[in-house]
Amino acid sequence: MRKRGGRIGPLQTITSSVASGFWDLTTQQQQRGALVWAGLTTPDVEYLVVAGGGGGAYNGGSGGAGGYRSSVVGESSGGGASAESKLSVSAGTLYTVTIGAGGGQGSDSVFGSITSTGGGRGGGDAGGGVFSAGASGGSGGGGNGAGAGTANQGYAGSSAPPFAVGASGGGAGAAGSGGTGGAGVASSITGSSVTRAVGGSGSSSSPSAGTTNFGNGGQGGQLNNHGAGGGSGVVIVRWSNSFPAAASTTGASVTYNNGAGGYHVYTFNASGSITF
């Protein structure tokens, strides 16, 4: 009869303890489920959310810039505010991105829970010799009475009574003043400094639209002249490249800065989504 094999010496006692600094198998499974396992953690995200700019009015004032919200460290948000807090995101969660259109009353731009308010339309000829005030918005439109801006997003437009012609729109960085549109705010979130959300300047014989994707206000029209549309909004998000890139996106252009201290940068000029 063949004999079974054996071992010399005492049997090892199996325990659930592990060496210091290591997780046992049960803890590993728990941490994976909570997305705390290495490579599954998510960063706090810096964002720039700019809404669509307001349009200039017929025979009237200029549009205000789209609302400007930023959490980029060391930079400013709109309306003279300091940068907001970074946004904490959850792994596996889809965040919707909406890009606000410019022109008329500007449309809101949205990134997850962050909403920037569309720029106010310029006030103009309402008929019967009545000229209206600029509309309120992220930044206010100019008119026969200035439209107000939204706190921490932008400033008011200017007023040009009794007619709205010549009134300027407010910007993210300053109020409209006479025929001069309010200044925008510069950001280097993409690696290069770009100024966005500028208020529309006072009307001219050839009114101009705000620059596309900058959230700028449109210029109003002189008498017997139509106003112009405003610039559409933009959403840009970035985080340290020490964390993984996004799991998936739609509608975004992507820039990777792979140097030390670099960023993953996602720029949305059209509505889409991002999953971390």
QUIJOWO-V824091 format. One record per backbone hydrogen bond with DSSP energy under -0.5 kcal/mol. CO is the residue of the C=O (numbers start at 1). NH is the residue of the N-H. Records with the same first field share a line. If there is no record, write none. Layout:
# QUIJOWO-V824091
CO: NH ; NH
This chain:
# QUIJOWO-V824091
12: 14
19: 22
24: 28
25: 29
26: 30
27: 31
28: 32
29: 33
30: 34
31: 36 ; 37
32: 35
37: 40
43: 45 ; 89
45: 87
46: 238
47: 71
48: 50 ; 236
49: 69
50: 234
52: 119
53: 103
54: 218
55: 122
57: 60 ; 221
58: 125
60: 166
61: 57
62: 142
63: 200
64: 54
65: 139
67: 51
68: 78
69: 49
70: 84
72: 75
75: 83
77: 80
78: 81
81: 77
86: 88
87: 45
90: 93
93: 276
95: 274
96: 112
97: 272
98: 100 ; 110
100: 233
101: 107
104: 55 ; 106
107: 52
109: 116
110: 98
111: 114
113: 115
114: 111
116: 109
117: 67
118: 138
119: 106
120: 64
121: 135
123: 61
124: 126 ; 132
127: 130
130: 126 ; 127
132: 144
135: 141
138: 150
139: 120
140: 170
141: 147
142: 123
143: 145 ; 160
145: 134
147: 157
148: 137
150: 153 ; 154
152: 78
153: 68 ; 79
155: 140
156: 176
158: 143
164: 167
167: 62
168: 158
169: 182
170: 65
171: 155
172: 79 ; 80
174: 171
177: 180
178: 168
179: 181 ; 202
180: 177
182: 199
183: 173 ; 174
185: 196
187: 194
188: 191
192: 190
194: 187
196: 185
197: 172
198: 217
200: 169
201: 220
204: 222
208: 219
211: 214 ; 216
214: 197
215: 66
216: 231
218: 63
219: 228
220: 204
221: 60
222: 59 ; 225
225: 59
228: 56
229: 210
231: 53
232: 215
234: 50
235: 268
236: 48
237: 266
238: 46
239: 264
240: 243
248: 275
250: 273
251: 269 ; 270
253: 267
255: 257 ; 265
256: 258
259: 262
262: 241
263: 257 ; 265
264: 239
265: 255
266: 237
267: 253 ; 269
268: 235
272: 97
273: 250
274: 95
275: 247 ; 248
